[in-house]
Amino acid sequence: MNAQTLEKQDINFGITGYFDAQTVSALEEDFQTLVKESKGRLIIDLSAVDFMDSSGIGSIVFLYKRLKAQNRELVLSGVNGQPARLIQSLRVDKTITTEFSEQEQA
């Protein structure tokens, strides 16, 4: 997990491995800080996420709602594999801007 400024206001936050109930608990404080202290888009890089469950989806939706309330955008990038299938089957990509990896677009 790492965060870096891409532009003046955009923040890129990477998640690796499993994005499940255990990971969500560990990330909640990071997400609160990102919402509170950043001003632009929040880009969540999921390219290194191997597995996501309903807790991961719930965390993303909750983060989206917090940002939307501030007229800000959440972007999911590098989405592939099982997380991509879950996001598509739940139609999360219809509400939250989602950038799939090239493998998923083929």
Stockholm file with secondary structure:
# STOCKHOLM 1.0

chainA/1-106         MNAQTLEKQDINFGITGYFDAQTVSALEEDFQTLVKESKGRLIIDLSAVDFMDSSGIGSIVFLYKRLKAQNRELVLSGVNGQPARLIQSLRVDKTITTEFSEQEQA
#=GR chainA/1-106 SS CEEEESSSSCEEEEEEEEESHHHHHHHHHHHHHHHHHCCSCEEEEEEEEEEECHHHHHHHHHHHHHHHHTTCCEEEEEECHHHHHHHHHTTGGGTSEEEECHHHHC
#=GC SS_cons         CEEEESSSSCEEEEEEEEESHHHHHHHHHHHHHHHHHCCSCEEEEEEEEEEECHHHHHHHHHHHHHHHHTTCCEEEEEECHHHHHHHHHTTGGGTSEEEECHHHHC
//
